[in-house]
């Protein structure tokens, strides 16, 4: 039996886009009959899923602890999937040393350095530049992790292009794997509430994620423009881990309602007339916007929000960066049934063309099989990656061992 070891940055939560993405990957391997172990050094939260109910082994692991070496050696995984580059930095050298034949895959979730540099540039009031990306220490760390792995899963078509053109990453090390979603069929479409049955705008997003916090602050500005024309309409803000900054924006008189954690995010989105997401920075593809499409709910978002999500297909609503135009588009989508219905159809086309898991999964499994059959040649062709692996193994290994010894001294 083939074995998958997932080294998670956090325990899987369904309340996050990253959690949904991880569950899609886990289910992919599970349906192929793989034995799956999920290991992480993180602490569980109230929103953490119990993966043992899915016959997945859960293991708590420690940073800078030799116990991981014996654990991974005994497990002998076929594939090790690192959940974000930070986990590859911590455990990649140990996997390479103890399980040299295991395929090492990095699931980037989104490009963290892209999100971080965009945030920095936004705070400085400057545009994103090639130079800012190339000079980023975060970019150097994340790209190094990609080079050390056999394959990196990239969720956004924009990010694939960026990695190839700006960072000159060989395409044999990259694989574009967006969200893996069910095709929207006629039965699903017929189950959606109609235009007349829906009401209010909605925003949904985990508030541990800084782009979501910023987006709601932006939304507060836009909402004043919308309420001038739609005085009875509300916007409902959902998301786990709401900060004080977010909760203080709650204002029932203005129809700006902070709802908090949504037990059933899809049901919330299904009932809304329009999803609204004025994101000013971020990366990857946005779960809130694919959720909108699979619920038949049109959306208004920014160019950052829609980036890498629809290729050349028309958007399921409007893409606007100017606040006044954003508000006007939201009002039009909310009040114009013809525009709303057209946008809904665009969403169906995007999901069925770009995110159909029945098309995406077989292609990915073929790539994985090719990798397993030709791993020696593949690694020899990635000479710069092998240099990084060698140097990192030496430096990280001895730093980690030094920390291990310091930890032992504390215990004495």
KEKE-3310 file (N, C-alpha, C; in steps of 0.2 Angstrom, whole numbers, plus 5000, padded with zeros to 4 digits):
npx = (5004:5003:5009:5005:5012:5007:5014:5008:5006:4996:4983:4970:4957:4940:4936:4944:4951:4963:4962:4951:4957:4967:4959:4954:4965:4969:4957:4958:4970:4965:4954:4961:4965:4976:4987:4985:4994:4993:5003:5008:5016:5008:4996:4980:4964:4947:4941:4947:4947:4943:4952:4954:4941:4940:4948:4961:4977:4983:4996:5006:5019:5036:5046:5063:5067:5074:5066:5057:5064:5065:5052:5048:5056:5052:5039:5040:5035:5028:5026:5029:5020:5022:5015:5014:5029:5036:5035:5043:5055:5058:5057:5060:5074:5076:5067:5073:5085:5082:5072:5076:5070:5057:5045:5045:5034:5029:5015:5010:4999:4996:5007:5017:5026:5023:5010:5015:5024:5016:5008:5017:5021:5009:5007:5017:5013:5016:5018:5017:5033:5044:5057:5055:5050:5060:5070:5065:5067:5058:5054:5065:5067:5055:5056:5068:5064:5055:5064:5071:5062:5053:5042:5031:5015:5005:4993:4987:4985:4991:5002:5010:5014:5021:5032:5039:5043:5048:5056:5062:5060:5061:5049:5047:5047:5036:5018:5002:4989:4973:4959:4949:4935:4917:4908:4896:4880:4864:4854:4860:4860:4846:4843:4846:4842:4831:4834:4824:4822:4833:4843:4852:4870:4885:4900:4913:4926:4941:4948:4961:4968:4976:4973:4959:4955:4959:4951:4938:4939:4940:4928:4919:4921:4916:4903:4896:4894:4886:4874:4868:4861:4854:4845:4839:4845:4857:4874:4882:4894:4904:4915:4928:4938:4937:4943:4946:4946:4938:4925:4922:4917:4904:4888:4872:4862:4867:4867:4878:4883:4891:4893:4901:4907:4903:4893:4889:4895:4892:4878:4876:4881:4873:4861:4863:4862:4872:4890:4903:4919:4932:4947:4963:4976:4985:4986:4987:4971:4955:4945:4932:4927:4926:4917:4906:4903:4899:4888:4880:4880:4883:4897:4906:4922:4940:4954:4965:4958:4951:4962:4971:4961:4951:4956:4954:4941:4924:4921:4912:4902:4908:4924:4932:4943:4943:4935:4922:4917:4917:4907:4896:4895:4892:4879:4872:4873:4865:4853:4849:4842:4844:4858:4863:4859:4866:4879:4879:4878:4891:4899:4896:4901:4915:4918:4915:4924:4937:4939:4935:4935:4935:4942:4954:4960:4964:4974:4984:4987:4993:5005:5011:5014:5023:5033:5037:5042:5053:5061:5075:5082:5074:5078:5092:5092:5088:5099:5103:5094:5098:5110:5106:5098:5109:5117:5108:5104:5115:5118:5105:5103:5113:5110:5098:5101:5109:5099:5091:5100:5101:5088:5087:5096:5088:5079:5085)
npy = (4994:5011:5025:5041:5055:5069:5084:5095:5113:5118:5111:5103:5114:5117:5129:5138:5143:5137:5125:5119:5117:5108:5097:5093:5088:5077:5069:5066:5057:5048:5042:5035:5025:5026:5025:5036:5048:5061:5074:5086:5100:5109:5116:5110:5117:5124:5123:5113:5099:5082:5070:5057:5051:5049:5038:5042:5043:5053:5062:5070:5080:5086:5101:5102:5090:5074:5064:5064:5059:5044:5042:5045:5037:5024:5024:5025:5033:5034:5046:5063:5076:5093:5105:5121:5131:5133:5121:5113:5119:5116:5102:5096:5092:5082:5072:5070:5064:5053:5046:5044:5040:5044:5054:5071:5083:5100:5109:5124:5132:5146:5159:5164:5174:5183:5188:5194:5203:5211:5217:5224:5233:5240:5246:5255:5263:5260:5253:5235:5228:5220:5220:5222:5210:5201:5205:5201:5193:5183:5178:5172:5162:5154:5151:5143:5132:5127:5123:5113:5103:5089:5092:5106:5111:5123:5134:5145:5151:5163:5164:5153:5158:5169:5163:5156:5166:5177:5172:5161:5147:5130:5122:5109:5107:5112:5112:5115:5115:5119:5122:5108:5104:5099:5097:5109:5104:5102:5099:5104:5117:5120:5119:5130:5145:5158:5174:5183:5177:5179:5189:5203:5208:5198:5195:5183:5176:5170:5178:5177:5179:5191:5199:5198:5205:5218:5219:5220:5232:5241:5238:5244:5257:5257:5253:5264:5271:5262:5261:5273:5272:5260:5259:5250:5238:5226:5221:5206:5200:5187:5176:5166:5169:5183:5199:5213:5225:5222:5218:5230:5237:5234:5239:5241:5250:5256:5245:5236:5222:5212:5195:5185:5168:5156:5142:5135:5138:5138:5138:5150:5158:5154:5160:5173:5188:5194:5192:5200:5207:5216:5215:5220:5216:5200:5183:5168:5158:5162:5156:5160:5166:5155:5148:5156:5155:5141:5141:5148:5162:5178:5189:5204:5209:5213:5216:5209:5200:5192:5187:5175:5166:5164:5164:5167:5168:5176:5186:5181:5192:5207:5215:5227:5240:5253:5263:5270:5265:5251:5251:5256:5245:5235:5239:5238:5225:5220:5225:5223:5211:5204:5207:5200:5187:5184:5185:5174:5163:5164:5161:5147:5142:5145:5137:5124:5123:5126:5120:5107:5093:5080:5080:5086:5078:5065:5069:5075:5063:5056:5063:5062:5048:5048:5055:5046:5035:5040:5046:5047:5052:5064:5071:5072:5081:5092:5101:5112:5112:5101:5105:5115:5107:5099:5109:5115:5104:5102:5115:5117:5105:5105:5116:5113:5102:5108:5116:5106:5100:5111:5112:5100:5103:5112:5104:5096)
npz = (5000:4996:5004:5011:5019:5027:5032:5042:5043:5052:5061:5052:5047:5043:5042:5035:5019:5016:5024:5017:5005:5009:5013:5001:4994:5003:5002:4989:4988:4997:4991:4981:4988:4997:5011:5024:5034:5045:5051:5063:5071:5077:5089:5093:5089:5093:5081:5074:5063:5066:5060:5062:5061:5048:5045:5045:5051:5065:5070:5083:5081:5085:5084:5080:5085:5088:5088:5077:5067:5069:5069:5055:5048:5052:5047:5033:5021:5005:4998:5004:5009:5010:5020:5015:5014:5026:5033:5025:5027:5040:5042:5030:5027:5036:5031:5019:5023:5030:5023:5009:4997:4996:4988:4988:4990:4989:4995:4991:4994:4994:4986:4998:4999:4989:4994:5006:5001:4993:5003:5010:5001:4998:5011:5010:5000:4987:4971:4966:4962:4951:4956:4970:4973:4970:4979:4991:5006:5011:4999:4994:5003:5001:4987:4988:4995:4986:4976:4982:4984:4975:4968:4966:4971:4963:4965:4958:4942:4938:4947:4943:4931:4936:4943:4933:4924:4931:4942:4935:4937:4933:4923:4926:4939:4944:4947:4941:4951:4954:4965:4968:4963:4962:4947:4942:4940:4932:4941:4953:4950:4949:4962:4968:4977:4970:4961:4966:4979:4986:4998:5003:5005:5006:5015:5018:5027:5035:5049:5054:5043:5036:5024:5023:5035:5031:5019:5025:5031:5020:5014:5023:5020:5006:5009:5013:5002:4995:5003:5001:4990:4992:5004:5013:5013:5019:5024:5028:5038:5039:5048:5056:5071:5073:5075:5087:5080:5069:5075:5081:5070:5068:5065:5067:5063:5052:5044:5043:5047:5059:5059:5064:5067:5054:5054:5043:5029:5016:5015:5020:5010:4999:5002:5001:4990:4983:4984:4991:4989:4992:4990:4994:4994:4993:4988:4978:4975:4978:4991:4995:4984:4974:4982:4981:4967:4966:4973:4966:4967:4962:4962:4967:4966:4968:4957:4962:4970:4960:4953:4944:4944:4934:4921:4904:4904:4906:4921:4936:4939:4944:4942:4950:4955:4959:4972:4970:4958:4961:4971:4963:4954:4962:4967:4954:4951:4962:4960:4946:4938:4926:4923:4935:4933:4921:4926:4935:4927:4921:4932:4933:4921:4924:4935:4930:4919:4923:4936:4938:4946:4941:4929:4933:4943:4937:4929:4937:4945:4935:4933:4945:4945:4934:4940:4951:4944:4937:4946:4950:4938:4937:4949:4946:4935:4942:4947:4954:4964:4971:4976:4985:4993:4999:5005:5014:5022:5029:5036:5042:5049:5059:5066:5071:5078:5088:5094:5099:5109:5118:5122:5129:5140:5147:5152:5161)
capx = (5000:5006:5008:5006:5013:5006:5016:5004:5007:4992:4978:4965:4951:4936:4934:4948:4952:4969:4959:4947:4962:4970:4955:4953:4971:4968:4952:4961:4974:4961:4950:4965:4967:4983:4986:4987:4996:4993:5007:5009:5019:5004:4991:4973:4959:4940:4939:4951:4944:4945:4954:4953:4935:4941:4953:4968:4981:4985:5002:5009:5027:5040:5051:5070:5067:5076:5060:5054:5068:5063:5045:5047:5060:5047:5033:5042:5030:5029:5025:5028:5017:5023:5009:5018:5036:5039:5036:5048:5061:5059:5057:5063:5081:5075:5064:5078:5090:5079:5068:5078:5066:5051:5044:5044:5030:5027:5009:5012:4993:4997:5014:5017:5030:5019:5005:5018:5027:5011:5006:5022:5021:5003:5008:5022:5009:5020:5016:5022:5038:5049:5063:5053:5049:5067:5074:5062:5069:5053:5054:5071:5065:5050:5059:5073:5060:5052:5069:5073:5057:5053:5037:5027:5009:5004:4986:4985:4988:4995:5008:5014:5018:5026:5037:5043:5045:5052:5061:5065:5059:5060:5042:5046:5047:5029:5012:4996:4983:4969:4954:4947:4928:4912:4905:4889:4875:4857:4851:4863:4857:4839:4842:4848:4837:4831:4836:4819:4822:4839:4843:4858:4877:4889:4908:4915:4933:4945:4951:4968:4971:4977:4970:4952:4954:4960:4945:4932:4940:4939:4921:4916:4921:4912:4896:4893:4891:4880:4868:4865:4856:4850:4845:4836:4849:4862:4880:4883:4901:4906:4922:4931:4943:4936:4948:4942:4945:4932:4919:4920:4914:4897:4883:4865:4859:4870:4866:4884:4882:4897:4890:4905:4909:4897:4892:4888:4897:4889:4872:4876:4882:4867:4855:4865:4861:4879:4896:4907:4926:4937:4954:4969:4982:4984:4989:4983:4965:4951:4939:4926:4924:4924:4911:4901:4901:4896:4882:4876:4880:4888:4902:4910:4929:4945:4959:4968:4953:4950:4968:4973:4955:4946:4959:4951:4933:4921:4920:4905:4900:4912:4930:4934:4948:4941:4929:4916:4915:4915:4900:4891:4894:4888:4872:4869:4872:4860:4846:4848:4841:4847:4865:4864:4858:4872:4885:4878:4880:4898:4902:4895:4906:4922:4919:4915:4930:4944:4940:4932:4940:4936:4947:4961:4964:4968:4981:4989:4990:4998:5011:5014:5016:5029:5038:5039:5045:5059:5064:5082:5083:5071:5083:5098:5090:5087:5105:5103:5090:5102:5115:5102:5097:5115:5119:5102:5104:5121:5117:5099:5104:5117:5107:5093:5104:5111:5093:5090:5104:5099:5082:5089:5099:5083:5075:5089)
capy = (5000:5017:5029:5048:5058:5076:5088:5101:5119:5118:5105:5105:5117:5118:5137:5141:5141:5132:5119:5116:5114:5102:5091:5091:5084:5071:5065:5063:5051:5043:5039:5031:5019:5027:5025:5043:5050:5069:5076:5093:5102:5114:5114:5109:5123:5122:5122:5108:5093:5075:5066:5050:5049:5047:5033:5045:5043:5059:5062:5076:5080:5092:5104:5102:5084:5068:5059:5064:5054:5037:5041:5045:5031:5018:5025:5024:5036:5035:5053:5067:5083:5098:5110:5127:5131:5133:5114:5110:5121:5112:5094:5093:5089:5075:5067:5068:5060:5047:5043:5047:5038:5047:5059:5077:5088:5106:5112:5131:5135:5152:5161:5168:5180:5187:5191:5198:5209:5216:5220:5229:5239:5244:5250:5261:5267:5259:5247:5229:5228:5214:5221:5221:5203:5198:5207:5199:5187:5178:5175:5168:5156:5150:5148:5138:5126:5124:5120:5107:5098:5086:5095:5111:5112:5130:5135:5150:5152:5169:5162:5148:5162:5173:5158:5154:5172:5181:5168:5156:5141:5125:5120:5102:5107:5116:5109:5119:5111:5123:5119:5102:5105:5095:5100:5111:5101:5105:5097:5109:5124:5120:5119:5137:5150:5163:5181:5186:5173:5180:5196:5206:5206:5195:5194:5178:5175:5169:5184:5176:5181:5199:5202:5198:5211:5224:5220:5222:5239:5244:5237:5249:5263:5256:5252:5270:5273:5257:5262:5279:5270:5254:5260:5244:5232:5224:5217:5202:5199:5181:5173:5164:5173:5191:5204:5218:5230:5220:5218:5237:5240:5232:5245:5239:5256:5256:5238:5233:5217:5207:5189:5180:5161:5153:5135:5132:5144:5137:5140:5158:5161:5152:5164:5180:5190:5196:5191:5207:5205:5221:5213:5225:5212:5193:5178:5162:5159:5164:5151:5164:5167:5149:5146:5160:5152:5135:5143:5152:5169:5183:5193:5210:5209:5217:5213:5205:5195:5188:5185:5168:5162:5163:5164:5172:5168:5182:5185:5180:5198:5213:5216:5234:5242:5260:5262:5272:5260:5245:5252:5256:5238:5231:5241:5236:5217:5218:5227:5221:5203:5202:5207:5195:5180:5183:5184:5168:5159:5165:5157:5140:5141:5145:5131:5118:5123:5126:5117:5101:5088:5073:5081:5088:5073:5060:5072:5075:5056:5054:5067:5059:5042:5049:5057:5040:5031:5043:5051:5049:5057:5071:5075:5074:5087:5098:5101:5118:5110:5096:5109:5118:5102:5098:5115:5116:5099:5103:5120:5116:5100:5106:5121:5109:5098:5113:5118:5099:5100:5117:5109:5094:5106:5115:5099:5094)
capz = (5000:4995:5010:5011:5025:5026:5037:5042:5046:5057:5060:5046:5049:5037:5042:5031:5012:5016:5026:5012:5000:5012:5013:4994:4993:5007:4999:4982:4990:5001:4985:4977:4992:5000:5019:5025:5041:5045:5057:5063:5077:5080:5094:5090:5091:5093:5074:5071:5062:5069:5054:5063:5059:5041:5045:5044:5057:5067:5074:5085:5080:5088:5080:5082:5090:5084:5088:5071:5062:5070:5066:5048:5046:5053:5043:5026:5016:4998:4996:5009:5007:5015:5020:5015:5014:5033:5035:5022:5030:5047:5041:5023:5028:5040:5027:5014:5026:5033:5018:5003:4991:4996:4984:4992:4987:4992:4993:4993:4996:4989:4987:5004:4998:4985:4998:5010:4998:4991:5009:5012:4996:5000:5017:5008:4995:4981:4967:4966:4956:4950:4960:4977:4974:4969:4984:4997:5010:5011:4992:4994:5007:4998:4981:4990:4997:4980:4972:4986:4983:4968:4964:4970:4969:4963:4965:4954:4935:4938:4951:4939:4926:4939:4945:4927:4921:4936:4946:4931:4940:4928:4924:4928:4946:4946:4944:4942:4953:4958:4969:4965:4964:4958:4942:4943:4935:4931:4947:4958:4948:4950:4969:4970:4977:4964:4962:4971:4985:4990:5000:5007:5003:5011:5015:5022:5027:5041:5051:5055:5037:5036:5018:5025:5039:5027:5015:5028:5033:5014:5013:5027:5016:5001:5011:5014:4995:4993:5007:4999:4985:4994:5011:5017:5012:5024:5022:5033:5038:5043:5048:5062:5074:5072:5079:5090:5075:5065:5079:5082:5064:5068:5066:5064:5060:5045:5040:5043:5053:5060:5061:5067:5064:5051:5055:5037:5025:5009:5016:5021:5003:4995:5003:4999:4983:4980:4988:4990:4992:4990:4993:4991:4994:4994:4983:4977:4973:4984:4992:4996:4977:4971:4985:4978:4961:4967:4976:4961:4970:4959:4966:4965:4969:4965:4952:4966:4971:4954:4950:4943:4945:4928:4914:4900:4905:4909:4928:4938:4942:4942:4945:4951:4960:4961:4977:4967:4953:4965:4974:4957:4951:4967:4966:4948:4952:4967:4957:4939:4937:4919:4925:4940:4930:4917:4930:4938:4921:4920:4937:4931:4916:4927:4939:4925:4914:4926:4943:4938:4949:4937:4924:4936:4947:4934:4926:4943:4947:4930:4934:4951:4943:4930:4945:4954:4939:4935:4951:4950:4933:4939:4953:4943:4931:4946:4950:4959:4970:4975:4979:4990:4998:5002:5010:5019:5026:5033:5040:5046:5053:5064:5070:5074:5084:5093:5098:5103:5115:5122:5125:5134:5145:5150:5155:5167)
cpx = (5004:5004:5009:5007:5012:5009:5013:5007:5003:4987:4973:4959:4946:4934:4938:4949:4958:4966:4955:4952:4965:4966:4954:4959:4971:4963:4954:4965:4970:4957:4954:4968:4974:4982:4989:4988:4996:4997:5008:5012:5014:4999:4984:4969:4952:4938:4942:4947:4947:4946:4953:4946:4935:4946:4960:4971:4983:4991:5004:5016:5030:5045:5058:5070:5069:5071:5057:5058:5066:5056:5044:5051:5055:5041:5034:5037:5033:5030:5025:5026:5018:5018:5013:5025:5039:5040:5042:5055:5063:5060:5059:5069:5080:5072:5069:5083:5088:5075:5070:5074:5059:5050:5042:5040:5028:5020:5009:5005:4992:5004:5014:5021:5027:5014:5009:5021:5022:5008:5011:5022:5015:5004:5013:5018:5013:5017:5020:5026:5041:5054:5061:5052:5056:5071:5071:5065:5064:5053:5060:5070:5061:5052:5064:5069:5057:5058:5072:5068:5056:5047:5033:5021:5007:4996:4983:4989:4993:5002:5012:5018:5023:5033:5042:5046:5050:5057:5064:5065:5058:5053:5041:5045:5040:5024:5006:4990:4978:4964:4951:4939:4923:4910:4898:4885:4868:4854:4853:4860:4850:4838:4843:4842:4837:4833:4831:4820:4828:4839:4850:4865:4880:4896:4909:4923:4936:4949:4958:4972:4971:4973:4962:4951:4954:4954:4939:4933:4938:4931:4917:4915:4916:4904:4892:4890:4885:4874:4865:4859:4851:4850:4842:4840:4855:4868:4881:4890:4902:4913:4924:4936:4943:4940:4943:4941:4939:4926:4917:4917:4906:4893:4876:4861:4861:4869:4873:4885:4888:4893:4894:4906:4902:4898:4892:4889:4893:4882:4871:4876:4876:4861:4856:4863:4868:4884:4900:4914:4931:4944:4959:4975:4981:4988:4985:4976:4960:4945:4933:4923:4922:4918:4905:4898:4897:4890:4877:4875:4885:4892:4904:4917:4934:4949:4963:4964:4952:4956:4969:4967:4951:4949:4956:4943:4930:4920:4913:4902:4904:4919:4932:4939:4946:4935:4922:4913:4913:4908:4895:4890:4890:4881:4869:4868:4866:4853:4844:4848:4845:4855:4867:4864:4864:4878:4885:4880:4888:4902:4901:4901:4914:4923:4920:4921:4936:4945:4937:4937:4941:4941:4954:4964:4967:4975:4986:4992:4995:5005:5015:5017:5023:5035:5041:5043:5052:5062:5071:5084:5080:5076:5089:5098:5090:5093:5106:5099:5094:5107:5112:5100:5103:5117:5114:5103:5110:5120:5111:5100:5108:5114:5101:5095:5106:5105:5091:5094:5103:5093:5083:5092:5094:5079:5078:5088)
cpy = (5006:5022:5037:5051:5066:5079:5095:5107:5120:5112:5108:5108:5119:5126:5141:5139:5136:5125:5115:5113:5108:5096:5089:5086:5077:5067:5062:5057:5046:5039:5034:5025:5020:5027:5032:5045:5058:5070:5083:5095:5107:5111:5114:5115:5120:5120:5116:5102:5087:5071:5059:5047:5047:5042:5036:5046:5051:5058:5069:5075:5086:5095:5103:5096:5078:5063:5058:5059:5047:5037:5041:5039:5024:5018:5023:5027:5035:5042:5057:5074:5088:5104:5117:5126:5130:5126:5111:5112:5117:5105:5091:5089:5082:5070:5065:5063:5053:5043:5045:5045:5041:5053:5065:5082:5094:5109:5119:5134:5142:5154:5166:5174:5185:5191:5196:5204:5214:5220:5226:5235:5243:5248:5256:5265:5266:5253:5241:5230:5222:5214:5220:5214:5199:5199:5204:5193:5181:5174:5170:5161:5151:5147:5142:5132:5123:5120:5113:5101:5095:5089:5100:5112:5120:5130:5140:5150:5158:5167:5157:5153:5166:5169:5157:5160:5176:5178:5162:5149:5136:5123:5113:5101:5110:5112:5113:5115:5116:5119:5113:5102:5100:5100:5103:5108:5104:5104:5102:5116:5125:5121:5126:5141:5155:5170:5184:5183:5175:5188:5197:5204:5202:5195:5188:5177:5174:5175:5183:5179:5188:5202:5203:5204:5217:5225:5222:5230:5243:5244:5242:5256:5263:5256:5258:5273:5268:5259:5269:5277:5264:5254:5255:5238:5232:5221:5213:5199:5192:5179:5172:5169:5181:5195:5209:5224:5228:5220:5225:5240:5238:5238:5243:5244:5257:5250:5235:5228:5212:5201:5184:5173:5159:5145:5132:5138:5144:5139:5147:5161:5160:5157:5171:5181:5191:5195:5197:5206:5210:5220:5218:5221:5205:5189:5172:5163:5159:5159:5154:5165:5161:5147:5150:5157:5145:5135:5147:5160:5173:5187:5199:5209:5213:5213:5208:5199:5190:5185:5178:5163:5160:5163:5169:5172:5174:5181:5184:5186:5203:5213:5224:5235:5249:5259:5264:5267:5253:5246:5252:5249:5234:5232:5238:5228:5216:5220:5225:5214:5201:5201:5201:5188:5179:5181:5177:5162:5159:5161:5150:5138:5141:5139:5125:5117:5122:5122:5110:5095:5081:5074:5082:5082:5068:5063:5073:5068:5054:5057:5064:5052:5043:5051:5051:5036:5034:5048:5052:5053:5064:5075:5077:5080:5093:5099:5106:5116:5105:5100:5112:5113:5100:5103:5116:5110:5100:5109:5119:5111:5101:5112:5118:5105:5102:5115:5112:5099:5105:5115:5104:5097:5109:5110:5096:5098)
cpz = (5000:5001:5009:5018:5024:5033:5037:5045:5052:5056:5055:5049:5043:5037:5037:5024:5012:5019:5021:5007:5003:5011:5006:4992:4997:5004:4992:4983:4993:4996:4981:4982:4996:5008:5020:5033:5040:5052:5057:5070:5081:5085:5090:5093:5091:5086:5071:5069:5065:5063:5055:5061:5051:5040:5043:5051:5058:5072:5076:5085:5084:5083:5084:5087:5086:5084:5081:5066:5063:5067:5059:5045:5046:5048:5036:5021:5009:4995:5003:5006:5012:5014:5021:5017:5021:5035:5032:5025:5037:5046:5035:5024:5031:5035:5022:5017:5028:5028:5011:4996:4991:4992:4988:4988:4991:4990:4996:4996:4992:4990:4993:5003:4994:4989:5003:5007:4995:4997:5011:5007:4997:5006:5015:5003:4988:4977:4968:4960:4956:4955:4968:4978:4974:4975:4991:5000:5010:5004:4991:4998:5004:4992:4983:4992:4991:4976:4976:4985:4976:4964:4969:4967:4969:4961:4960:4947:4935:4942:4947:4934:4930:4941:4939:4924:4925:4939:4942:4934:4934:4929:4926:4936:4949:4943:4946:4944:4957:4962:4965:4967:4960:4953:4944:4938:4936:4938:4953:4956:4950:4958:4972:4971:4971:4966:4967:4978:4989:4992:5003:5003:5008:5010:5020:5022:5034:5043:5054:5049:5036:5030:5020:5030:5035:5022:5018:5030:5026:5013:5017:5023:5010:5003:5011:5007:4993:4996:5005:4994:4987:5002:5016:5017:5017:5021:5028:5033:5042:5043:5055:5064:5072:5077:5082:5085:5071:5069:5080:5076:5064:5069:5063:5061:5053:5041:5039:5049:5053:5063:5065:5063:5060:5051:5048:5032:5019:5010:5017:5014:4998:4996:5001:4992:4980:4986:4986:4993:4989:4993:4990:4991:4995:4989:4983:4974:4979:4985:4993:4989:4973:4975:4983:4972:4962:4971:4972:4963:4966:4964:4963:4969:4965:4960:4956:4968:4966:4951:4950:4943:4939:4921:4910:4900:4908:4917:4930:4942:4939:4945:4944:4956:4963:4966:4974:4962:4956:4968:4968:4954:4956:4967:4960:4949:4957:4964:4950:4938:4931:4920:4930:4937:4925:4921:4933:4933:4920:4925:4936:4926:4919:4930:4934:4921:4918:4933:4943:4940:4945:4931:4927:4939:4943:4931:4931:4944:4941:4931:4940:4949:4939:4935:4948:4950:4937:4940:4951:4944:4934:4944:4951:4939:4935:4950:4956:4965:4974:4979:4986:4996:5002:5007:5015:5024:5031:5038:5045:5051:5059:5069:5074:5080:5089:5098:5102:5110:5120:5126:5131:5141:5150:5154:5161:5173)
residu = (UNK:UNK:UNK:UNK:UNK:UNK:UNK:UNK:UNK:UNK:UNK:UNK:UNK:UNK:UNK:UNK:UNK:UNK:UNK:UNK:UNK:UNK:UNK:UNK:UNK:UNK:UNK:UNK:UNK:UNK:UNK:UNK:UNK:UNK:UNK:UNK:UNK:UNK:UNK:UNK:UNK:UNK:UNK:UNK:UNK:UNK:UNK:UNK:UNK:UNK:UNK:UNK:UNK:UNK:UNK:UNK:UNK:UNK:UNK:UNK:UNK:UNK:UNK:UNK:UNK:UNK:UNK:UNK:UNK:UNK:UNK:UNK:UNK:UNK:UNK:UNK:UNK:UNK:UNK:UNK:UNK:UNK:UNK:UNK:UNK:UNK:UNK:UNK:UNK:UNK:UNK:UNK:UNK:UNK:UNK:UNK:UNK:UNK:UNK:UNK:UNK:UNK:UNK:UNK:UNK:UNK:UNK:UNK:UNK:UNK:UNK:UNK:UNK:UNK:UNK:UNK:UNK:UNK:UNK:UNK:UNK:UNK:UNK:UNK:UNK:UNK:UNK:UNK:UNK:UNK:UNK:UNK:UNK:UNK:UNK:UNK:UNK:UNK:UNK:UNK:UNK:UNK:UNK:UNK:UNK:UNK:UNK:UNK:UNK:UNK:UNK:UNK:UNK:UNK:UNK:UNK:UNK:UNK:UNK:UNK:UNK:UNK:UNK:UNK:UNK:UNK:UNK:UNK:UNK:UNK:UNK:UNK:UNK:UNK:UNK:UNK:UNK:UNK:UNK:UNK:UNK:UNK:UNK:UNK:UNK:UNK:UNK:UNK:UNK:UNK:UNK:UNK:UNK:UNK:UNK:UNK:UNK:UNK:UNK:UNK:UNK:UNK:UNK:UNK:UNK:UNK:UNK:UNK:UNK:UNK:UNK:UNK:UNK:UNK:UNK:UNK:UNK:UNK:UNK:UNK:UNK:UNK:UNK:UNK:UNK:UNK:UNK:UNK:UNK:UNK:UNK:UNK:UNK:UNK:UNK:UNK:UNK:UNK:UNK:UNK:UNK:UNK:UNK:UNK:UNK:UNK:UNK:UNK:UNK:UNK:UNK:UNK:UNK:UNK:UNK:UNK:UNK:UNK:UNK:UNK:UNK:UNK:UNK:UNK:UNK:UNK:UNK:UNK:UNK:UNK:UNK:UNK:UNK:UNK:UNK:UNK:UNK:UNK:UNK:UNK:UNK:UNK:UNK:UNK:UNK:UNK:UNK:UNK:UNK:UNK:UNK:UNK:UNK:UNK:UNK:UNK:UNK:UNK:UNK:UNK:UNK:UNK:UNK:UNK:UNK:UNK:UNK:UNK:UNK:UNK:UNK:UNK:UNK:UNK:UNK:UNK:UNK:UNK:UNK:UNK:UNK:UNK:UNK:UNK:UNK:UNK:UNK:UNK:UNK:UNK:UNK:UNK:UNK:UNK:UNK:UNK:UNK:UNK:UNK:UNK:UNK:UNK:UNK:UNK:UNK:UNK:UNK:UNK:UNK:UNK:UNK:UNK:UNK:UNK:UNK:UNK:UNK:UNK:UNK:UNK:UNK:UNK:UNK:UNK:UNK:UNK:UNK:UNK:UNK:UNK:UNK:UNK:UNK:UNK:UNK:UNK:UNK:UNK:UNK:UNK:UNK:UNK:UNK:UNK:UNK:UNK:UNK:UNK:UNK:UNK:UNK:UNK:UNK:UNK:UNK:UNK:UNK:UNK:UNK:UNK:UNK:UNK:UNK:UNK:UNK:UNK:UNK:UNK:UNK:UNK:UNK:UNK)
# end
